Amino acid sequence: MMKTVIMSVAAGMAACLGMAAEGPLATMEKTAPTPSTREVAGEVGTLLVSGRSCLLDAKWTEAAALFEKACSLDSTNNEAAFGLSAAYIELKRCEDALPLLEKLVKAVPDNPMVKNNLAWVLLNIKGQAAANAPRAIKLARSALLDVPSDYSIWNTLGEAYYAGGQFDKALRAAQSGLRLSLLAGATNSPCRELVSRCRKAAGASVLEEMESERR
């Protein structure tokens, strides 16, 4: 079983705050917002603050409800979409997170958090991990170019290689992630379990090849 891995919530939400500045709120400032527009913007801002707090407190259902309301009030707000996708991932609602992240990756194609989480979602849609593995590998590798020291992205890359049957590459990615997680002081890194799983899969693959050669 894969364990849900999302990059630092605080870092992700901080990045999305910058993303949102390019969206509707910036436009509203230029067009002298009406009182009703100000009220909506204020309500969205309050919802985002509460939603971030719920994510940090692992209150996934409450976070989803807050971000859903924010999205309904401002469908182009990047932070609201990112927060909602993060809550959906934790609630194992990857099918619901997918369209949000697909939209975000087009709006902010260079954001590593978005690429990492989209790769993770693609790998966790039931029955589609193997088919989605090539794209997930590409997304995770691209995210690593921006933040090569983030072990959670190495874990995503390892899971992508694993889903694609590339067990040796999966093991190397997982080992890299495990080393980085130990340096960061993480005691519950998912990379440790992935390393063990990759070794077993790689060993089984070698045995299958040997049996095939004997026949």
Buried (B, 14 or more C-beta within 10 A) or exposed (E): EBEBBBBEBEEBBBBBBEBBEEBBBEEBEEEEBEEEEEEBBEBBBEBBEBBBEBBEEEBBEBBBBBBBBBBEBBEBBBBBBBBBBBBBBBBEBBEBBBEBBBBBBEBBEEBBBBBBBBBBBBBBBEEBBEEBBEBBBEBBBBBBEBBEEBBBBBBBBBBBBBBBEBBEBBBBBBBBBBBBBBEEEBEEBBBBBBBEBBBEBBEEEEEEEEEEEEE
